[in-house]
Amino acid sequence: MSRLELDGELVRRARELAARAAAPVIDLGRTHTTVSVERATLRLAGLTGTDPVLGDGEVPWVNRVVDAVREQVGLEHGVALPVWHALTSGAAPDLQALAEQVGAGTARFALPDDPEPAREAARAAVGAGLARIDANRARREELVTTHGDPPRRPWIYLIVATGDIYEDIPQAQAAARAGADVIAVIRSTGQSLLDYVPEGATRTGYAGTYATQENFRLMRAALDEVSAELGRYVRLTNYASGLCMPEIAVLAGLERLDMMLNDAMYGILFRDINPRRTFVDQRFSRMVHARAGIIINTGEDNYLTTADAVDEAHTVTVSQLLNETLAHEAGLEDWQLGLGHAFEINPAVPQSFRLELAHALLARGLFPDAPLKWMPPTKHMTGDVFGGYLLDGFFNLAGALTGQGILLVGMMTEAVVTPWLSDRDLALRNVRYVLEAAGELHEDFAPQPGGFIDRRAHTVLTEAVQLLERIADHPQGLIQAIADGTFGITKRTPDGGKGATGVFRTAPGAYNPALELMERVDA
């Protein structure tokens, strides 16, 4: 859709450098595992629930089993071999019973002399979970065929999250009736720093609702109901980030979510999660998303809340290219790459709207087959609801002019108070008016070659290539760039951050049946 004529050689160079810069973290993901990757593997095999002895739903069985294996034999070989060796040796009749033995302190784990029986049993158990994910993907395709997709792009994306899943459901259905195509249930504050996934339906989240398997199931069922009513498939989004990124990705696949926020660096930069932990976890989680047919949303918009949107525009482009490289390696296709960017230039800057158009068109031109996720203004929303409403209208117009794929609805009270339902209604009216009035305006909008927008886009792309050259030439590549404060002017050291002790280099003979089965499909 982009009418920019980008320099093809510069674009080719950018992707080549992104591949070189990402290579060290791709190798890291292939040669390491984490506690969350291993817990996700047990979830695929069907282990659910919590240890009733150790708190009110706060110690899942998957955590208990992985911790026991780690203590007794280490995690360098993964959990599959010791766990299914115990099961095939007759120590317990099934995975749930084995977990209860862990809770009782009677389970004993060891690595098998002959790993093949354990491998075969683990492969069958995890394969059943992946088969359920495959069935959910097929069911989504069936429902889209039955109900239809939204009649136009961009899809309208609206956040709903009260903290109480039973309050979220009627609000989400009302939002869909008012025109929302994608419902995002934002997570409770701080959940990304929990090293476990809460269990069951929850009613006490803070500034969001906990991401749990039961909450996923309830909301998906509610949106299926309203999809049938409206005659268009309404998509559901949540967040696969933080210390439990792989597990939440698995739960999303098991309950047929359609989109997940899943960025390669967000947790590192904005939640101070260990870089190595994050890069290993994101690879596994993206393999699950690829298998499930889930569209990911990346988080480049966050950089512009801490850094200047003009001076640091090239870092957004660099991150988008790196996210694309890492996503492709994990098996995601272009139609699944909801790469992020945002309308965050200070409106007092002269030519601010033209600059926004240049940045949006650059992203559209670099990633023509990706459903880009365009984020509304937040940093410069001051509490002037009339000015904010106008600024959101300009944001919506930029989305229409530049052919964005997913448009998050901006609120006139953004960053001031939690928006009321009436605010959401007005915001949706703003989006609907602009998109309906503009129609297919992007077909008529062609920036002048050599003009302001064209020059600005090429300046940002050139600066992105120069930054990628510096990252690619460093032996530590992307991890060192993060330590240097390249993205969002935030510095994170390779060995620092939360979750660092949960990362393990895999030993010769290590086995993870989920990786084996997903990589086999990718191949």
MIMARNU-545790 format. One record per residue (C-alpha): x, y, z; residue in three letters. Coordinates in steps of 0.2 Angstrom, whole numbers, plus 5000, padded with zeros to 4 digits. Layout:
BEGIN
XYZALA ...
# end
This chain:
BEGIN
500050005000MET 501550125002SER 501850254989ARG 503550284995LEU 504950224983GLU 506250154995LEU 508050134990ASP 508049944987GLY 509849924990GLU 509750015007LEU 508249905012VAL 509249745007ARG 510749805017ARG 509649845032ALA 508949665032ARG 510649585030GLU 511349685045LEU 509749645055ALA 510149455052ALA 511949475058ARG 511449585073ALA 510149455078ALA 511249295075ALA 512049295093PRO 510349295101VAL 509649165089ILE 511149055094ASP 510749085112LEU 508949025110GLY 509448865101ARG 510748825115THR 509848865131HIS 508248825140THR 507348915154THR 506148865168VAL 504748945159SER 505148845143VAL 505148685153GLU 503548725162ARG 502748765145ALA 503148595139THR 502248515154LEU 500748625151ARG 500748555133LEU 500748385140ALA 499148425150GLY 499848465168LEU 498648605176THR 498148655193GLY 499048715209THR 499748625224ASP 498348655237PRO 499648635252VAL 500648785246LEU 499448935245GLY 497948995237ASP 498248955219GLY 499949035219GLU 501048875216VAL 500648785200PRO 501048605198TRP 502148645183VAL 503248755194ASN 503348615208ARG 503848485195VAL 505148595186VAL 505848645203ASP 506048465209ALA 506848415193VAL 508048565194ARG 508548515212GLU 508748335209GLN 509648325192VAL 509748495185GLY 508848565169LEU 510248555157GLU 509348405149HIS 507648475151GLY 506148405161VAL 505548285148ALA 506848145150LEU 506748135169PRO 504848155170VAL 504448035157TRP 505747915163HIS 504847915180ALA 503247885172LEU 503847745160THR 504647665175SER 503047645184GLY 503347775197ALA 501647855194ALA 500147815183PRO 500047985175ASP 500848165175LEU 499548225188GLN 499948085200ALA 501848115198LEU 501548305202ALA 500648255218GLU 502148145223GLN 503248295221VAL 502048395232GLY 502148245245ALA 504048245243GLY 504148065237THR 504548095219ALA 506348045213ARG 507048095196PHE 508548035186ALA 509148035169LEU 508747865160PRO 510147765153ASP 509147725138ASP 508147885134PRO 507147825119GLU 505647755130PRO 505547925139ALA 505748025123ARG 504347925114GLU 503147945129ALA 503548135131ALA 503348155112ARG 501548075113ALA 501048185128ALA 501648345121VAL 500948305104GLY 499248295111ALA 499348475117GLY 499948535100LEU 498548435091ALA 497348535102ARG 498248695096ILE 498148635078ASP 496248605080ALA 495948775087ASN 496848855072ARG 495748755061ALA 494248815071ARG 494748995070ARG 494848975051GLU 493148895050GLU 492349035061LEU 493149165050VAL 492349085035THR 490649075043THR 490549245051HIS 491749345040GLY 493149465043ASP 492949645047PRO 492449735030PRO 493949845030ARG 495649875036ARG 496349935048PRO 495549825061TRP 494949935076ILE 495849875092TYR 495149915109LEU 495749885127ILE 494549815140VAL 495149775157ALA 494349805174THR 495249685184GLY 493649575185ASP 493449445171ILE 491649445174TYR 491549635171GLU 492749625156ASP 491549515147ILE 490049625145PRO 491149775141GLN 492049675128ALA 490449625120GLN 489849805120ALA 491449865112ALA 491249735098ALA 489449795095ARG 490149975095ALA 491349925081GLY 492849855089ALA 493649715079ASP 494949665091VAL 494749655110ILE 496349665121ALA 496249615139VAL 497649705146ILE 498549615161ARG 498549655179SER 499949775184THR 501549675188GLY 500949505181GLN 502449505170SER 503549495185LEU 502749345192LEU 503749185189ASP 502149085189TYR 500449095180VAL 498949115191PRO 497548985190GLU 495649005187GLY 494449145184ALA 495049305193THR 494149455200ARG 495449565208THR 496749625195GLY 497449805196TYR 497349915181ALA 497049755171GLY 496449575173THR 497649425176TYR 498049315161ALA 497549145166THR 496948995155GLN 495149005163GLU 495049195159ASN 495649155141PHE 494249025139ARG 492849135146LEU 493249285136MET 493549185120ARG 491849105123ALA 491049275125ALA 491749345109LEU 491249185099ASP 489449225105GLU 489549405100VAL 490449355083SER 488949255079ALA 487749395083GLU 488749525073LEU 489149415058GLY 491049455059ARG 492449365069TYR 492949465084VAL 494749435088ARG 495549415106LEU 497249485112THR 498249465127ASN 500049475133TYR 501349345130ALA 502849435139SER 503649435155GLY 504449295165LEU 503049165159CYS 503049215141MET 503149035134PRO 501848975146GLU 500549105142ILE 500949075123ALA 500448895126VAL 498848945136LEU 498349065122ALA 498548925109GLY 497548805119LEU 496148925121GLU 496148995104ARG 496749175106LEU 497049265090ASP 498449395094MET 499749415108MET 500849555112LEU 502549475110ASN 504049585108ASP 505849525108ALA 506549665120MET 505049745129TYR 505249635145GLY 507149675145ILE 506949865143LEU 505349905152PHE 505249765165ARG 507049735169ASP 506949555165ILE 508649465161ASN 509049485142PRO 509649305140ARG 508049235149ARG 506949345137THR 507749295121PHE 507649115125VAL 505849125130ASP 505349235116GLN 505949105103ARG 504948965111PHE 503449075113SER 503549135095ARG 503648955089MET 502048915098VAL 501249075090HIS 501749015073ALA 500948845076ARG 499348925083ALA 499149045068GLY 499249185081ILE 499649365075ILE 501049445087ILE 501049625091ASN 502849705095THR 503149845106GLY 504149975097GLU 502950105102ASP 503550095120ASN 505250165115TYR 504450335110LEU 503750355128THR 505450365135THR 506450435120ALA 506150575108ASP 505050515093ALA 505950615081VAL 507750595086ASP 507550415090GLU 506450365076ALA 507750255068HIS 507850145083THR 506050095080VAL 506450045062THR 507949945069VAL 506849855082SER 505549815069GLN 506949735057LEU 507649635072LEU 505849585077ASN 505549525059GLU 507149425059THR 506849345075LEU 505049305071ALA 505449225054HIS 506849115062GLU 505449055074ALA 504249015060GLY 503149155060LEU 502549215043GLU 502349395037ASP 500449405040TRP 500749365058GLN 501949515061LEU 500949655069GLY 502549755070LEU 502349905082GLY 502550095079HIS 501650245086ALA 501050425084PHE 502050505098GLU 502950665090ILE 502650815101ASN 501150905092PRO 502051075095ALA 503451025083VAL 503251105066PRO 502750985053GLN 502350855066SER 500950775055PHE 502050765040ARG 503450685051LEU 502150555057GLU 501650515040LEU 503450485034ALA 503750365049HIS 502150275046ALA 502450255027LEU 504250195030LEU 503550055041ALA 502250015028ARG 503550015014GLY 504749905023LEU 503449775028PHE 502149775015PRO 501349605020ASP 501349635038ALA 499749695048PRO 500649845056LEU 500049895073LYS 499850085074TRP 499850155092MET 498950315097PRO 499650465106PRO 499950445124THR 501550545129LYS 500850715124HIS 499050695130MET 498850825143THR 497150815150GLY 496450935138ASP 495050815132VAL 494650925117PHE 496450935111GLY 496650755114GLY 495150705104TYR 495750815089LEU 497550735091LEU 496750555090ASP 495750615075GLY 497450655066PHE 498150485072PHE 496650395064ASN 496850495048LEU 498750455047ALA 498150265049GLY 496950285035ALA 498250385024LEU 499650255026THR 498750085026GLY 499050025043GLN 498349855048GLY 497849865066ILE 497350035074LEU 497350045093LEU 495950165098VAL 496550315107GLY 495650395122MET 495550575125MET 495850545144THR 497350435140GLU 498750445153ALA 497650545164VAL 496350435171VAL 495650265168THR 494450295153PRO 492550285156TRP 491450185145LEU 490850345138SER 492650395133ASP 492750225124ARG 491150255115ASP 491750435109LEU 493450365104ALA 492650225094LEU 491450365085ARG 493050455081ASN 493850305073VAL 492250255063ARG 492050435057TYR 493850455051VAL 493950285043LEU 492250295034GLU 492450475028ALA 494250435022ALA 493750275014GLY 495150205003GLU 496150375004LEU 497850285004HIS 497550244986GLU 497550424981ASP 498950484993PHE 500650484985ALA 502050584993PRO 503050684980GLN 504750604976PRO 506150704984GLY 504850794994GLY 504850825013PHE 504050655017ILE 505150555005ASP 506750635012ARG 506250615030ARG 505850425027ALA 507550395019HIS 508450495032THR 507750375046VAL 508050225035LEU 509950285033THR 510150315051GLU 509350135055ALA 510650055043VAL 512050155052GLN 511450095069LEU 511349915063LEU 513049915056GLU 513749965073ARG 512649825082ILE 513149695069ALA 515049735070ASP 515049705089HIS 515449525094PRO 513949525107GLN 512749605094GLY 511049645100LEU 511449605119ILE 512749735119GLN 511649865110ALA 510449845124ILE 511749865137ALA 512250025129ASP 510550105130GLY 510150095111THR 508250065113PHE 507150185123GLY 508750255131ILE 508650115144THR 510250015148LYS 510149835154ARG 511649725157THR 511749545150PRO 511849465167ASP 510649585177GLY 508849585178GLY 507449475185LYS 507449285181GLY 509349275177ALA 509549115187THR 508149025177GLY 509249005161VAL 510248855157PHE 511448805143ARG 510748635136THR 511948485138ALA 512248355124PRO 510748245123GLY 509548375130ALA 507748345124TYR 506248445123ASN 504848365113PRO 503948525110ALA 505448605101LEU 505648445091GLU 503848435085LEU 503748625081MET 505448635072GLU 504948475062ARG 503348575056VAL 504448735052ASP 505648625042ALA 
# end
